[in-house]
Amino acid sequence: MTGITNFSTPRHFLTLQDFSAETLRGILDFSRDLKTLFAKGERPPLLQDKVLAMIFERESTRTRVSFDVGMRQLGGQTLMLTGQEMQLAREETLADTARVMSRYVDAIMIRILDNDDLLELAGASSVPVINGLTRRSHPCQVMADILTYEEHRGPIGEAKIAWVGDTNNVMASWVHASALFGNQFTIACPEEFGPDQAMLADIRKAGANVKLTEDPHEAVADADLVITDTWVSMGDTDASERRKVLKPYRVDTRLMGEAGKDALFMHCLPAHRGDEVTDEVIDGPRSVVFDEAENRLHVQKAILCWVFGIEAL
């Protein structure tokens, strides 16, 4: 029997900071159940007749396809929209957009750089809003990362994790997750591309299990998981400077060799091979980047169910 809860206010999924470890654990467990059913060829129509609007400010592969396919596998439908083809391009406010969209669709997933824009949309929406990515956080990605790690190595709370590169939205969501699940998380980044004051506050709030260093070798020592991301993100205009400063943070076979003997490697993709990671690492036996990408689908199906109040089969 499906466990369904009714709510008078929308259930948004905006940042991992909004949740307890227990709630996120429930979503992860449900992800596994849905993945197991899918492997058996079963597709329960949990979201039959529901419509998800997907709004993209920038280009997307994994977020767009995984949400689209996931919604369809659950029996729902999707609308793919870009800011340039909506009245947002003519300066309609996000709040007004949310009020209108709430009368047409059952949920909204948005990928938008400015986190304040996400909050404006969610604040005015009477249907659930899911954060598909902002510059501030990428919670769906980190939920997929956790699912992937636990499939390969067991409970995330026992893991020692190293982040190597600049600070970005995925790293921020890992800080939030680490504060909840209790895993060790060491961030290695150069001062030039280190955390801003808001992120430093989150790091301090996370406690002693989250550490910051400029030394990638210190971060990866005996790590169970090494994570990196592209050095040049959407909207960055200083690509050459970033590559110069971040070169010592490239994850190559030598750096991975300093991690634990069974350490995994993750990257949320797309990867700029030869910049933040070498071919030998991303294509090597320790890499789980494509399992990680697949798990976006399964985690997001569980998130979609959760925003509609469905928490179990």
Disulfide bonds with the S-S distance in Angstrom:
none
